């Protein structure tokens, strides 16, 4: 099940608030219009004048291929720090 972080703004007694929630869906979200069920749930919980600001799909940590897209280079092995050449061969400064 795809899991999303959803940020939203709302109106409260002090004026304006912002928050975020985690939501699980049975499908992948492609457009803001598909978040109507989230809007309804937030209204049911007592939030007023809700504006959904954005959503982001969490990475699936069980699928290692999805964690690193194909166009992302593999991490380089750790290399020793670069040293300046010694002014005299065989001597290190």
PyMOL Python script that loads the backbone (N, CA, C, O; Angstrom):
from pymol import cmd

cmd.read_pdbstr("""\
ATOM      1  N   UNK A   1       0.837  -1.180   0.000  1.00  0.00           N
ATOM      2  CA  UNK A   1       0.000   0.000   0.000  1.00  0.00           C
ATOM      3  C   UNK A   1       0.886   1.248   0.000  1.00  0.00           C
ATOM      4  O   UNK A   1       1.721   1.411   0.889  1.00  0.00           O
ATOM      5  N   UNK A   2       0.715   2.111  -0.967  1.00  0.00           N
ATOM      6  CA  UNK A   2       1.504   3.347  -0.991  1.00  0.00           C
ATOM      7  C   UNK A   2       1.180   4.237   0.202  1.00  0.00           C
ATOM      8  O   UNK A   2       0.017   4.417   0.563  1.00  0.00           O
ATOM      9  N   UNK A   3       2.221   4.787   0.803  1.00  0.00           N
ATOM     10  CA  UNK A   3       2.066   5.664   1.965  1.00  0.00           C
ATOM     11  C   UNK A   3       2.538   7.062   1.583  1.00  0.00           C
ATOM     12  O   UNK A   3       3.608   7.225   0.996  1.00  0.00           O
ATOM     13  N   UNK A   4       1.735   8.065   1.919  1.00  0.00           N
ATOM     14  CA  UNK A   4       2.009   9.444   1.529  1.00  0.00           C
ATOM     15  C   UNK A   4       2.085  10.370   2.725  1.00  0.00           C
ATOM     16  O   UNK A   4       1.381  10.193   3.719  1.00  0.00           O
ATOM     17  N   UNK A   5       2.954  11.361   2.610  1.00  0.00           N
ATOM     18  CA  UNK A   5       2.966  12.495   3.534  1.00  0.00           C
ATOM     19  C   UNK A   5       2.158  13.593   2.852  1.00  0.00           C
ATOM     20  O   UNK A   5       2.426  13.940   1.702  1.00  0.00           O
ATOM     21  N   UNK A   6       1.176  14.137   3.554  1.00  0.00           N
ATOM     22  CA  UNK A   6       0.302  15.165   2.985  1.00  0.00           C
ATOM     23  C   UNK A   6       0.354  16.390   3.889  1.00  0.00           C
ATOM     24  O   UNK A   6       0.061  16.302   5.081  1.00  0.00           O
ATOM     25  N   UNK A   7       0.727  17.532   3.318  1.00  0.00           N
ATOM     26  CA  UNK A   7       0.760  18.772   4.094  1.00  0.00           C
ATOM     27  C   UNK A   7      -0.484  19.588   3.774  1.00  0.00           C
ATOM     28  O   UNK A   7      -0.993  19.570   2.653  1.00  0.00           O
ATOM     29  N   UNK A   8      -0.963  20.306   4.794  1.00  0.00           N
ATOM     30  CA  UNK A   8      -2.182  21.094   4.592  1.00  0.00           C
ATOM     31  C   UNK A   8      -2.174  22.318   5.499  1.00  0.00           C
ATOM     32  O   UNK A   8      -1.482  22.362   6.516  1.00  0.00           O
ATOM     33  N   UNK A   9      -2.955  23.294   5.103  1.00  0.00           N
ATOM     34  CA  UNK A   9      -3.175  24.509   5.894  1.00  0.00           C
ATOM     35  C   UNK A   9      -4.637  24.519   6.314  1.00  0.00           C
ATOM     36  O   UNK A   9      -5.497  23.943   5.648  1.00  0.00           O
ATOM     37  N   UNK A  10      -4.897  25.182   7.426  1.00  0.00           N
ATOM     38  CA  UNK A  10      -6.276  25.244   7.929  1.00  0.00           C
ATOM     39  C   UNK A  10      -6.445  26.517   8.745  1.00  0.00           C
ATOM     40  O   UNK A  10      -5.469  27.166   9.124  1.00  0.00           O
ATOM     41  N   UNK A  11      -7.690  26.859   9.005  1.00  0.00           N
ATOM     42  CA  UNK A  11      -8.010  28.027   9.811  1.00  0.00           C
ATOM     43  C   UNK A  11      -8.394  27.555  11.205  1.00  0.00           C
ATOM     44  O   UNK A  11      -9.117  26.571  11.362  1.00  0.00           O
ATOM     45  N   UNK A  12      -7.893  28.281  12.235  1.00  0.00           N
ATOM     46  CA  UNK A  12      -8.263  27.945  13.615  1.00  0.00           C
ATOM     47  C   UNK A  12      -8.571  29.228  14.377  1.00  0.00           C
ATOM     48  O   UNK A  12      -8.610  30.309  13.789  1.00  0.00           O
ATOM     49  N   UNK A  13      -8.790  29.110  15.676  1.00  0.00           N
ATOM     50  CA  UNK A  13      -9.162  30.267  16.498  1.00  0.00           C
ATOM     51  C   UNK A  13      -8.084  31.348  16.512  1.00  0.00           C
ATOM     52  O   UNK A  13      -8.400  32.533  16.619  1.00  0.00           O
ATOM     53  N   UNK A  14      -6.829  30.958  16.407  1.00  0.00           N
ATOM     54  CA  UNK A  14      -5.732  31.919  16.415  1.00  0.00           C
ATOM     55  C   UNK A  14      -5.457  32.501  15.027  1.00  0.00           C
ATOM     56  O   UNK A  14      -4.680  33.447  14.900  1.00  0.00           O
ATOM     57  N   UNK A  15      -6.073  31.959  14.009  1.00  0.00           N
ATOM     58  CA  UNK A  15      -5.912  32.472  12.646  1.00  0.00           C
ATOM     59  C   UNK A  15      -5.622  31.401  11.625  1.00  0.00           C
ATOM     60  O   UNK A  15      -6.505  30.984  10.876  1.00  0.00           O
ATOM     61  N   UNK A  16      -4.373  30.952  11.596  1.00  0.00           N
ATOM     62  CA  UNK A  16      -3.930  30.094  10.510  1.00  0.00           C
ATOM     63  C   UNK A  16      -2.999  29.025  11.068  1.00  0.00           C
ATOM     64  O   UNK A  16      -2.189  29.311  11.950  1.00  0.00           O
ATOM     65  N   UNK A  17      -3.103  27.812  10.573  1.00  0.00           N
ATOM     66  CA  UNK A  17      -2.218  26.736  11.004  1.00  0.00           C
ATOM     67  C   UNK A  17      -1.793  25.880   9.832  1.00  0.00           C
ATOM     68  O   UNK A  17      -2.444  25.859   8.787  1.00  0.00           O
ATOM     69  N   UNK A  18      -0.699  25.177  10.021  1.00  0.00           N
ATOM     70  CA  UNK A  18      -0.206  24.244   9.014  1.00  0.00           C
ATOM     71  C   UNK A  18       0.146  22.941   9.709  1.00  0.00           C
ATOM     72  O   UNK A  18       0.598  22.940  10.854  1.00  0.00           O
ATOM     73  N   UNK A  19      -0.065  21.825   9.006  1.00  0.00           N
ATOM     74  CA  UNK A  19       0.228  20.517   9.590  1.00  0.00           C
ATOM     75  C   UNK A  19       0.484  19.514   8.476  1.00  0.00           C
ATOM     76  O   UNK A  19       0.348  19.823   7.292  1.00  0.00           O
ATOM     77  N   UNK A  20       0.851  18.328   8.874  1.00  0.00           N
ATOM     78  CA  UNK A  20       1.063  17.240   7.926  1.00  0.00           C
ATOM     79  C   UNK A  20       0.549  15.944   8.517  1.00  0.00           C
ATOM     80  O   UNK A  20       0.536  15.770   9.736  1.00  0.00           O
ATOM     81  N   UNK A  21       0.127  15.035   7.656  1.00  0.00           N
ATOM     82  CA  UNK A  21      -0.378  13.734   8.081  1.00  0.00           C
ATOM     83  C   UNK A  21       0.185  12.653   7.172  1.00  0.00           C
ATOM     84  O   UNK A  21       0.556  12.915   6.027  1.00  0.00           O
ATOM     85  N   UNK A  22       0.244  11.440   7.695  1.00  0.00           N
ATOM     86  CA  UNK A  22       0.588  10.261   6.892  1.00  0.00           C
ATOM     87  C   UNK A  22      -0.703   9.563   6.522  1.00  0.00           C
ATOM     88  O   UNK A  22      -1.590   9.397   7.359  1.00  0.00           O
ATOM     89  N   UNK A  23      -0.807   9.157   5.283  1.00  0.00           N
ATOM     90  CA  UNK A  23      -2.006   8.466   4.814  1.00  0.00           C
ATOM     91  C   UNK A  23      -1.591   7.276   3.964  1.00  0.00           C
ATOM     92  O   UNK A  23      -0.674   7.380   3.149  1.00  0.00           O
ATOM     93  N   UNK A  24      -2.263   6.145   4.150  1.00  0.00           N
ATOM     94  CA  UNK A  24      -2.076   4.970   3.302  1.00  0.00           C
ATOM     95  C   UNK A  24      -3.216   4.903   2.300  1.00  0.00           C
ATOM     96  O   UNK A  24      -4.377   5.121   2.646  1.00  0.00           O
ATOM     97  N   UNK A  25      -2.873   4.598   1.053  1.00  0.00           N
ATOM     98  CA  UNK A  25      -3.870   4.458  -0.008  1.00  0.00           C
ATOM     99  C   UNK A  25      -3.759   3.081  -0.626  1.00  0.00           C
ATOM    100  O   UNK A  25      -2.733   2.414  -0.491  1.00  0.00           O
ATOM    101  N   UNK A  26      -4.804   2.658  -1.301  1.00  0.00           N
ATOM    102  CA  UNK A  26      -4.777   1.386  -2.018  1.00  0.00           C
ATOM    103  C   UNK A  26      -4.253   1.560  -3.435  1.00  0.00           C
ATOM    104  O   UNK A  26      -4.047   0.580  -4.151  1.00  0.00           O
ATOM    105  N   UNK A  27      -4.036   2.814  -3.842  1.00  0.00           N
ATOM    106  CA  UNK A  27      -3.563   3.127  -5.187  1.00  0.00           C
ATOM    107  C   UNK A  27      -2.535   4.248  -5.088  1.00  0.00           C
ATOM    108  O   UNK A  27      -2.396   4.881  -4.041  1.00  0.00           O
ATOM    109  N   UNK A  28      -1.821   4.487  -6.171  1.00  0.00           N
ATOM    110  CA  UNK A  28      -0.868   5.587  -6.210  1.00  0.00           C
ATOM    111  C   UNK A  28      -1.583   6.864  -6.625  1.00  0.00           C
ATOM    112  O   UNK A  28      -2.412   6.852  -7.535  1.00  0.00           O
ATOM    113  N   UNK A  29      -1.264   7.954  -5.962  1.00  0.00           N
ATOM    114  CA  UNK A  29      -1.887   9.248  -6.229  1.00  0.00           C
ATOM    115  C   UNK A  29      -1.167   9.921  -7.393  1.00  0.00           C
ATOM    116  O   UNK A  29       0.062   9.934  -7.455  1.00  0.00           O
ATOM    117  N   UNK A  30      -1.950  10.477  -8.312  1.00  0.00           N
ATOM    118  CA  UNK A  30      -1.363  11.167  -9.463  1.00  0.00           C
ATOM    119  C   UNK A  30      -1.766  12.636  -9.519  1.00  0.00           C
ATOM    120  O   UNK A  30      -1.104  13.427 -10.192  1.00  0.00           O
ATOM    121  N   UNK A  31      -2.841  13.016  -8.824  1.00  0.00           N
ATOM    122  CA  UNK A  31      -3.321  14.398  -8.902  1.00  0.00           C
ATOM    123  C   UNK A  31      -3.975  14.796  -7.584  1.00  0.00           C
ATOM    124  O   UNK A  31      -4.445  13.953  -6.820  1.00  0.00           O
ATOM    125  N   UNK A  32      -3.992  16.097  -7.341  1.00  0.00           N
ATOM    126  CA  UNK A  32      -4.593  16.622  -6.104  1.00  0.00           C
ATOM    127  C   UNK A  32      -6.070  16.250  -5.983  1.00  0.00           C
ATOM    128  O   UNK A  32      -6.583  16.100  -4.874  1.00  0.00           O
ATOM    129  N   UNK A  33      -6.746  16.104  -7.101  1.00  0.00           N
ATOM    130  CA  UNK A  33      -8.177  15.785  -7.070  1.00  0.00           C
ATOM    131  C   UNK A  33      -8.443  14.447  -6.384  1.00  0.00           C
ATOM    132  O   UNK A  33      -9.540  14.219  -5.874  1.00  0.00           O
ATOM    133  N   UNK A  34      -7.452  13.567  -6.369  1.00  0.00           N
ATOM    134  CA  UNK A  34      -7.623  12.253  -5.756  1.00  0.00           C
ATOM    135  C   UNK A  34      -7.533  12.302  -4.229  1.00  0.00           C
ATOM    136  O   UNK A  34      -7.696  11.277  -3.568  1.00  0.00           O
ATOM    137  N   UNK A  35      -7.277  13.477  -3.669  1.00  0.00           N
ATOM    138  CA  UNK A  35      -7.143  13.616  -2.223  1.00  0.00           C
ATOM    139  C   UNK A  35      -8.426  14.089  -1.548  1.00  0.00           C
ATOM    140  O   UNK A  35      -8.385  14.552  -0.408  1.00  0.00           O
ATOM    141  N   UNK A  36      -9.554  13.980  -2.225  1.00  0.00           N
ATOM    142  CA  UNK A  36     -10.836  14.408  -1.648  1.00  0.00           C
ATOM    143  C   UNK A  36     -11.142  13.634  -0.369  1.00  0.00           C
ATOM    144  O   UNK A  36     -11.705  14.196   0.571  1.00  0.00           O
ATOM    145  N   UNK A  37     -10.780  12.360  -0.322  1.00  0.00           N
ATOM    146  CA  UNK A  37     -11.046  11.563   0.886  1.00  0.00           C
ATOM    147  C   UNK A  37     -10.221  12.067   2.071  1.00  0.00           C
ATOM    148  O   UNK A  37     -10.674  11.990   3.213  1.00  0.00           O
ATOM    149  N   UNK A  38      -9.031  12.574   1.816  1.00  0.00           N
ATOM    150  CA  UNK A  38      -8.205  13.142   2.886  1.00  0.00           C
ATOM    151  C   UNK A  38      -8.842  14.434   3.393  1.00  0.00           C
ATOM    152  O   UNK A  38      -8.919  14.670   4.598  1.00  0.00           O
ATOM    153  N   UNK A  39      -9.292  15.255   2.465  1.00  0.00           N
ATOM    154  CA  UNK A  39      -9.961  16.510   2.818  1.00  0.00           C
ATOM    155  C   UNK A  39     -11.175  16.222   3.706  1.00  0.00           C
ATOM    156  O   UNK A  39     -11.387  16.891   4.717  1.00  0.00           O
ATOM    157  N   UNK A  40     -11.959  15.230   3.321  1.00  0.00           N
ATOM    158  CA  UNK A  40     -13.151  14.867   4.102  1.00  0.00           C
ATOM    159  C   UNK A  40     -12.774  14.364   5.489  1.00  0.00           C
ATOM    160  O   UNK A  40     -13.434  14.710   6.469  1.00  0.00           O
ATOM    161  N   UNK A  41     -11.726  13.556   5.587  1.00  0.00           N
ATOM    162  CA  UNK A  41     -11.299  13.024   6.880  1.00  0.00           C
ATOM    163  C   UNK A  41     -10.799  14.141   7.796  1.00  0.00           C
ATOM    164  O   UNK A  41     -11.096  14.140   8.990  1.00  0.00           O
ATOM    165  N   UNK A  42     -10.046  15.090   7.248  1.00  0.00           N
ATOM    166  CA  UNK A  42      -9.567  16.213   8.052  1.00  0.00           C
ATOM    167  C   UNK A  42     -10.728  17.074   8.538  1.00  0.00           C
ATOM    168  O   UNK A  42     -10.715  17.542   9.677  1.00  0.00           O
ATOM    169  N   UNK A  43     -11.726  17.287   7.693  1.00  0.00           N
ATOM    170  CA  UNK A  43     -12.914  18.058   8.095  1.00  0.00           C
ATOM    171  C   UNK A  43     -13.675  17.314   9.195  1.00  0.00           C
ATOM    172  O   UNK A  43     -14.192  17.930  10.127  1.00  0.00           O
ATOM    173  N   UNK A  44     -13.737  16.004   9.081  1.00  0.00           N
ATOM    174  CA  UNK A  44     -14.412  15.194  10.095  1.00  0.00           C
ATOM    175  C   UNK A  44     -13.702  15.302  11.442  1.00  0.00           C
ATOM    176  O   UNK A  44     -14.339  15.218  12.492  1.00  0.00           O
ATOM    177  N   UNK A  45     -12.383  15.488  11.411  1.00  0.00           N
ATOM    178  CA  UNK A  45     -11.598  15.613  12.642  1.00  0.00           C
ATOM    179  C   UNK A  45     -11.645  17.015  13.234  1.00  0.00           C
ATOM    180  O   UNK A  45     -11.058  17.258  14.289  1.00  0.00           O
ATOM    181  N   UNK A  46     -12.341  17.951  12.563  1.00  0.00           N
ATOM    182  CA  UNK A  46     -12.550  19.276  13.136  1.00  0.00           C
ATOM    183  C   UNK A  46     -11.735  20.400  12.521  1.00  0.00           C
ATOM    184  O   UNK A  46     -11.799  21.529  13.009  1.00  0.00           O
ATOM    185  N   UNK A  47     -10.981  20.140  11.483  1.00  0.00           N
ATOM    186  CA  UNK A  47     -10.237  21.210  10.811  1.00  0.00           C
ATOM    187  C   UNK A  47     -11.199  22.003   9.924  1.00  0.00           C
ATOM    188  O   UNK A  47     -12.135  21.441   9.356  1.00  0.00           O
ATOM    189  N   UNK A  48     -10.958  23.329   9.810  1.00  0.00           N
ATOM    190  CA  UNK A  48     -11.826  24.206   9.026  1.00  0.00           C
ATOM    191  C   UNK A  48     -11.043  24.880   7.914  1.00  0.00           C
ATOM    192  O   UNK A  48      -9.850  25.147   8.056  1.00  0.00           O
ATOM    193  N   UNK A  49     -11.718  25.152   6.809  1.00  0.00           N
ATOM    194  CA  UNK A  49     -11.119  25.830   5.649  1.00  0.00           C
ATOM    195  C   UNK A  49      -9.788  25.196   5.261  1.00  0.00           C
ATOM    196  O   UNK A  49      -8.754  25.862   5.240  1.00  0.00           O
ATOM    197  N   UNK A  50      -9.827  23.919   4.959  1.00  0.00           N
ATOM    198  CA  UNK A  50      -8.634  23.124   4.674  1.00  0.00           C
ATOM    199  C   UNK A  50      -8.151  23.391   3.249  1.00  0.00           C
ATOM    200  O   UNK A  50      -8.942  23.437   2.307  1.00  0.00           O
ATOM    201  N   UNK A  51      -6.844  23.564   3.116  1.00  0.00           N
ATOM    202  CA  UNK A  51      -6.211  23.638   1.799  1.00  0.00           C
ATOM    203  C   UNK A  51      -5.055  22.640   1.803  1.00  0.00           C
ATOM    204  O   UNK A  51      -4.096  22.793   2.560  1.00  0.00           O
ATOM    205  N   UNK A  52      -5.150  21.629   0.961  1.00  0.00           N
ATOM    206  CA  UNK A  52      -4.060  20.663   0.858  1.00  0.00           C
ATOM    207  C   UNK A  52      -2.960  21.311   0.026  1.00  0.00           C
ATOM    208  O   UNK A  52      -3.194  21.745  -1.102  1.00  0.00           O
ATOM    209  N   UNK A  53      -1.755  21.372   0.598  1.00  0.00           N
ATOM    210  CA  UNK A  53      -0.645  22.061  -0.043  1.00  0.00           C
ATOM    211  C   UNK A  53       0.161  21.145  -0.962  1.00  0.00           C
ATOM    212  O   UNK A  53       0.656  21.582  -2.001  1.00  0.00           O
ATOM    213  N   UNK A  54       0.288  19.894  -0.584  1.00  0.00           N
ATOM    214  CA  UNK A  54       1.075  18.980  -1.404  1.00  0.00           C
ATOM    215  C   UNK A  54       1.097  17.588  -0.802  1.00  0.00           C
ATOM    216  O   UNK A  54       0.647  17.368   0.323  1.00  0.00           O
ATOM    217  N   UNK A  55       1.637  16.644  -1.585  1.00  0.00           N
ATOM    218  CA  UNK A  55       1.756  15.270  -1.112  1.00  0.00           C
ATOM    219  C   UNK A  55       3.040  14.677  -1.660  1.00  0.00           C
ATOM    220  O   UNK A  55       3.535  15.084  -2.711  1.00  0.00           O
ATOM    221  N   UNK A  56       3.573  13.702  -0.923  1.00  0.00           N
ATOM    222  CA  UNK A  56       4.822  13.070  -1.310  1.00  0.00           C
ATOM    223  C   UNK A  56       4.768  11.593  -0.951  1.00  0.00           C
ATOM    224  O   UNK A  56       4.415  11.231   0.171  1.00  0.00           O
ATOM    225  N   UNK A  57       5.116  10.758  -1.895  1.00  0.00           N
ATOM    226  CA  UNK A  57       5.140   9.315  -1.680  1.00  0.00           C
ATOM    227  C   UNK A  57       6.393   8.934  -0.910  1.00  0.00           C
ATOM    228  O   UNK A  57       7.500   9.306  -1.297  1.00  0.00           O
ATOM    229  N   UNK A  58       6.224   8.193   0.179  1.00  0.00           N
ATOM    230  CA  UNK A  58       7.373   7.681   0.917  1.00  0.00           C
ATOM    231  C   UNK A  58       8.042   6.585   0.095  1.00  0.00           C
ATOM    232  O   UNK A  58       7.371   5.871  -0.651  1.00  0.00           O
ATOM    233  N   UNK A  59       9.341   6.452   0.225  1.00  0.00           N
ATOM    234  CA  UNK A  59      10.061   5.379  -0.462  1.00  0.00           C
ATOM    235  C   UNK A  59       9.682   4.041   0.165  1.00  0.00           C
ATOM    236  O   UNK A  59       9.467   3.950   1.373  1.00  0.00           O
ATOM    237  N   UNK A  60       9.604   3.019  -0.658  1.00  0.00           N
ATOM    238  CA  UNK A  60       9.326   1.669  -0.179  1.00  0.00           C
ATOM    239  C   UNK A  60      10.660   1.043   0.216  1.00  0.00           C
ATOM    240  O   UNK A  60      11.450   0.666  -0.649  1.00  0.00           O
ATOM    241  N   UNK A  61      10.911   0.933   1.509  1.00  0.00           N
ATOM    242  CA  UNK A  61      12.199   0.423   1.974  1.00  0.00           C
ATOM    243  C   UNK A  61      12.345  -1.075   1.766  1.00  0.00           C
ATOM    244  O   UNK A  61      13.449  -1.601   1.905  1.00  0.00           O
ATOM    245  N   UNK A  62      11.272  -1.778   1.439  1.00  0.00           N
ATOM    246  CA  UNK A  62      11.375  -3.216   1.187  1.00  0.00           C
ATOM    247  C   UNK A  62      11.847  -3.491  -0.228  1.00  0.00           C
ATOM    248  O   UNK A  62      12.287  -4.602  -0.526  1.00  0.00           O
ATOM    249  N   UNK A  63      11.764  -2.507  -1.100  1.00  0.00           N
ATOM    250  CA  UNK A  63      12.169  -2.666  -2.496  1.00  0.00           C
ATOM    251  C   UNK A  63      13.440  -1.855  -2.728  1.00  0.00           C
ATOM    252  O   UNK A  63      13.369  -0.643  -2.931  1.00  0.00           O
ATOM    253  N   UNK A  64      14.588  -2.501  -2.703  1.00  0.00           N
ATOM    254  CA  UNK A  64      15.851  -1.777  -2.831  1.00  0.00           C
ATOM    255  C   UNK A  64      16.032  -1.176  -4.214  1.00  0.00           C
ATOM    256  O   UNK A  64      16.730  -0.172  -4.352  1.00  0.00           O
ATOM    257  N   UNK A  65      15.431  -1.751  -5.232  1.00  0.00           N
ATOM    258  CA  UNK A  65      15.545  -1.184  -6.584  1.00  0.00           C
ATOM    259  C   UNK A  65      14.811   0.150  -6.656  1.00  0.00           C
ATOM    260  O   UNK A  65      15.246   1.052  -7.371  1.00  0.00           O
ATOM    261  N   UNK A  66      13.711   0.290  -5.931  1.00  0.00           N
ATOM    262  CA  UNK A  66      12.954   1.542  -5.961  1.00  0.00           C
ATOM    263  C   UNK A  66      13.635   2.620  -5.129  1.00  0.00           C
ATOM    264  O   UNK A  66      13.399   3.809  -5.342  1.00  0.00           O
ATOM    265  N   UNK A  67      14.471   2.219  -4.192  1.00  0.00           N
ATOM    266  CA  UNK A  67      15.129   3.198  -3.337  1.00  0.00           C
ATOM    267  C   UNK A  67      16.169   4.023  -4.095  1.00  0.00           C
ATOM    268  O   UNK A  67      16.434   5.165  -3.720  1.00  0.00           O
ATOM    269  N   UNK A  68      16.767   3.463  -5.158  1.00  0.00           N
ATOM    270  CA  UNK A  68      17.758   4.187  -5.943  1.00  0.00           C
ATOM    271  C   UNK A  68      17.362   4.091  -7.414  1.00  0.00           C
ATOM    272  O   UNK A  68      17.560   3.047  -8.036  1.00  0.00           O
ATOM    273  N   UNK A  69      16.804   5.169  -7.982  1.00  0.00           N
ATOM    274  CA  UNK A  69      16.404   5.129  -9.388  1.00  0.00           C
ATOM    275  C   UNK A  69      17.590   4.803 -10.288  1.00  0.00           C
ATOM    276  O   UNK A  69      18.742   5.002  -9.904  1.00  0.00           O
ATOM    277  N   UNK A  70      17.304   4.304 -11.480  1.00  0.00           N
ATOM    278  CA  UNK A  70      18.339   3.883 -12.419  1.00  0.00           C
ATOM    279  C   UNK A  70      19.248   5.027 -12.845  1.00  0.00           C
ATOM    280  O   UNK A  70      20.414   4.785 -13.154  1.00  0.00           O
ATOM    281  N   UNK A  71      18.771   6.236 -12.873  1.00  0.00           N
ATOM    282  CA  UNK A  71      19.598   7.349 -13.335  1.00  0.00           C
ATOM    283  C   UNK A  71      20.457   7.932 -12.210  1.00  0.00           C
ATOM    284  O   UNK A  71      21.217   8.870 -12.447  1.00  0.00           O
ATOM    285  N   UNK A  72      20.351   7.402 -11.006  1.00  0.00           N
ATOM    286  CA  UNK A  72      21.170   7.869  -9.891  1.00  0.00           C
ATOM    287  C   UNK A  72      22.438   7.028  -9.836  1.00  0.00           C
ATOM    288  O   UNK A  72      22.357   5.801  -9.797  1.00  0.00           O
ATOM    289  N   UNK A  73      23.594   7.657  -9.831  1.00  0.00           N
ATOM    290  CA  UNK A  73      24.824   6.861  -9.798  1.00  0.00           C
ATOM    291  C   UNK A  73      24.978   6.119  -8.471  1.00  0.00           C
ATOM    292  O   UNK A  73      24.523   6.580  -7.424  1.00  0.00           O
ATOM    293  N   UNK A  74      25.621   4.976  -8.543  1.00  0.00           N
ATOM    294  CA  UNK A  74      25.894   4.203  -7.335  1.00  0.00           C
ATOM    295  C   UNK A  74      26.896   4.970  -6.476  1.00  0.00           C
ATOM    296  O   UNK A  74      27.725   5.703  -7.014  1.00  0.00           O
ATOM    297  N   UNK A  75      26.836   4.817  -5.168  1.00  0.00           N
ATOM    298  CA  UNK A  75      27.786   5.532  -4.321  1.00  0.00           C
ATOM    299  C   UNK A  75      29.218   5.077  -4.599  1.00  0.00           C
ATOM    300  O   UNK A  75      29.471   3.898  -4.848  1.00  0.00           O
ATOM    301  N   UNK A  76      30.147   6.026  -4.552  1.00  0.00           N
ATOM    302  CA  UNK A  76      31.554   5.704  -4.783  1.00  0.00           C
ATOM    303  C   UNK A  76      32.160   5.145  -3.506  1.00  0.00           C
ATOM    304  O   UNK A  76      31.761   5.520  -2.403  1.00  0.00           O
ATOM    305  N   UNK A  77      33.137   4.238  -3.663  1.00  0.00           N
ATOM    306  CA  UNK A  77      33.804   3.737  -2.460  1.00  0.00           C
ATOM    307  C   UNK A  77      34.595   4.853  -1.783  1.00  0.00           C
ATOM    308  O   UNK A  77      35.050   5.792  -2.436  1.00  0.00           O
ATOM    309  N   UNK A  78      34.749   4.737  -0.486  1.00  0.00           N
ATOM    310  CA  UNK A  78      35.487   5.745   0.276  1.00  0.00           C
ATOM    311  C   UNK A  78      36.929   5.781  -0.190  1.00  0.00           C
ATOM    312  O   UNK A  78      37.579   4.738  -0.271  1.00  0.00           O
ATOM    313  N   UNK A  79      37.444   6.974  -0.500  1.00  0.00           N
ATOM    314  CA  UNK A  79      38.822   7.135  -0.952  1.00  0.00           C
ATOM    315  C   UNK A  79      39.603   7.917   0.097  1.00  0.00           C
ATOM    316  O   UNK A  79      39.038   8.754   0.802  1.00  0.00           O
ATOM    317  N   UNK A  80      40.915   7.642   0.200  1.00  0.00           N
ATOM    318  CA  UNK A  80      41.708   8.400   1.167  1.00  0.00           C
ATOM    319  C   UNK A  80      41.762   9.867   0.766  1.00  0.00           C
ATOM    320  O   UNK A  80      41.602  10.180  -0.414  1.00  0.00           O
ATOM    321  N   UNK A  81      41.982  10.776   1.712  1.00  0.00           N
ATOM    322  CA  UNK A  81      42.033  12.198   1.374  1.00  0.00           C
ATOM    323  C   UNK A  81      43.215  12.497   0.460  1.00  0.00           C
ATOM    324  O   UNK A  81      44.253  11.838   0.523  1.00  0.00           O
ATOM    325  N   UNK A  82      43.035  13.496  -0.384  1.00  0.00           N
ATOM    326  CA  UNK A  82      44.093  13.880  -1.320  1.00  0.00           C
ATOM    327  C   UNK A  82      45.227  14.558  -0.552  1.00  0.00           C
ATOM    328  O   UNK A  82      44.990  15.398   0.316  1.00  0.00           O
ATOM    329  N   UNK A  83      46.459  14.180  -0.886  1.00  0.00           N
ATOM    330  CA  UNK A  83      47.635  14.792  -0.269  1.00  0.00           C
ATOM    331  C   UNK A  83      48.420  15.536  -1.334  1.00  0.00           C
ATOM    332  O   UNK A  83      48.494  15.107  -2.485  1.00  0.00           O
ATOM    333  N   UNK A  84      49.001  16.648  -0.938  1.00  0.00           N
ATOM    334  CA  UNK A  84      49.854  17.392  -1.865  1.00  0.00           C
ATOM    335  C   UNK A  84      51.099  16.577  -2.169  1.00  0.00           C
ATOM    336  O   UNK A  84      51.570  15.826  -1.316  1.00  0.00           O
ATOM    337  N   UNK A  85      51.637  16.716  -3.373  1.00  0.00           N
ATOM    338  CA  UNK A  85      52.880  15.992  -3.677  1.00  0.00           C
ATOM    339  C   UNK A  85      54.026  16.517  -2.825  1.00  0.00           C
ATOM    340  O   UNK A  85      54.115  17.714  -2.554  1.00  0.00           O
ATOM    341  N   UNK A  86      54.883  15.627  -2.416  1.00  0.00           N
ATOM    342  CA  UNK A  86      56.042  16.010  -1.603  1.00  0.00           C
ATOM    343  C   UNK A  86      57.058  16.753  -2.458  1.00  0.00           C
ATOM    344  O   UNK A  86      57.273  16.382  -3.612  1.00  0.00           O
ATOM    345  N   UNK A  87      57.689  17.797  -1.916  1.00  0.00           N
ATOM    346  CA  UNK A  87      58.693  18.504  -2.718  1.00  0.00           C
ATOM    347  C   UNK A  87      59.909  17.649  -3.003  1.00  0.00           C
ATOM    348  O   UNK A  87      60.614  17.891  -3.983  1.00  0.00           O
ATOM    349  N   UNK A  88      60.172  16.652  -2.167  1.00  0.00           N
ATOM    350  CA  UNK A  88      61.286  15.738  -2.402  1.00  0.00           C
ATOM    351  C   UNK A  88      60.734  14.318  -2.466  1.00  0.00           C
ATOM    352  O   UNK A  88      59.978  13.915  -1.583  1.00  0.00           O
ATOM    353  N   UNK A  89      61.091  13.567  -3.475  1.00  0.00           N
ATOM    354  CA  UNK A  89      60.608  12.186  -3.573  1.00  0.00           C
ATOM    355  C   UNK A  89      60.981  11.376  -2.319  1.00  0.00           C
ATOM    356  O   UNK A  89      62.091  11.498  -1.799  1.00  0.00           O
ATOM    357  N   UNK A  90      60.062  10.570  -1.855  1.00  0.00           N
ATOM    358  CA  UNK A  90      60.307   9.719  -0.698  1.00  0.00           C
ATOM    359  C   UNK A  90      60.063  10.412   0.634  1.00  0.00           C
ATOM    360  O   UNK A  90      60.129   9.765   1.679  1.00  0.00           O
ATOM    361  N   UNK A  91      59.788  11.692   0.625  1.00  0.00           N
ATOM    362  CA  UNK A  91      59.528  12.427   1.850  1.00  0.00           C
ATOM    363  C   UNK A  91      58.100  12.933   1.876  1.00  0.00           C
ATOM    364  O   UNK A  91      57.618  13.468   0.877  1.00  0.00           O
ATOM    365  N   UNK A  92      57.431  12.780   2.973  1.00  0.00           N
ATOM    366  CA  UNK A  92      56.042  13.263   3.106  1.00  0.00           C
ATOM    367  C   UNK A  92      56.009  14.416   4.079  1.00  0.00           C
ATOM    368  O   UNK A  92      56.673  14.383   5.115  1.00  0.00           O
ATOM    369  N   UNK A  93      55.247  15.426   3.755  1.00  0.00           N
ATOM    370  CA  UNK A  93      55.148  16.587   4.648  1.00  0.00           C
ATOM    371  C   UNK A  93      53.834  16.573   5.356  1.00  0.00           C
ATOM    372  O   UNK A  93      53.554  17.467   6.155  1.00  0.00           O
TER     373      UNK A  93
END
""", "prot")
cmd.dss("prot")
cmd.show_as("cartoon", "prot")
cmd.util.cbc("prot")
cmd.orient("prot")
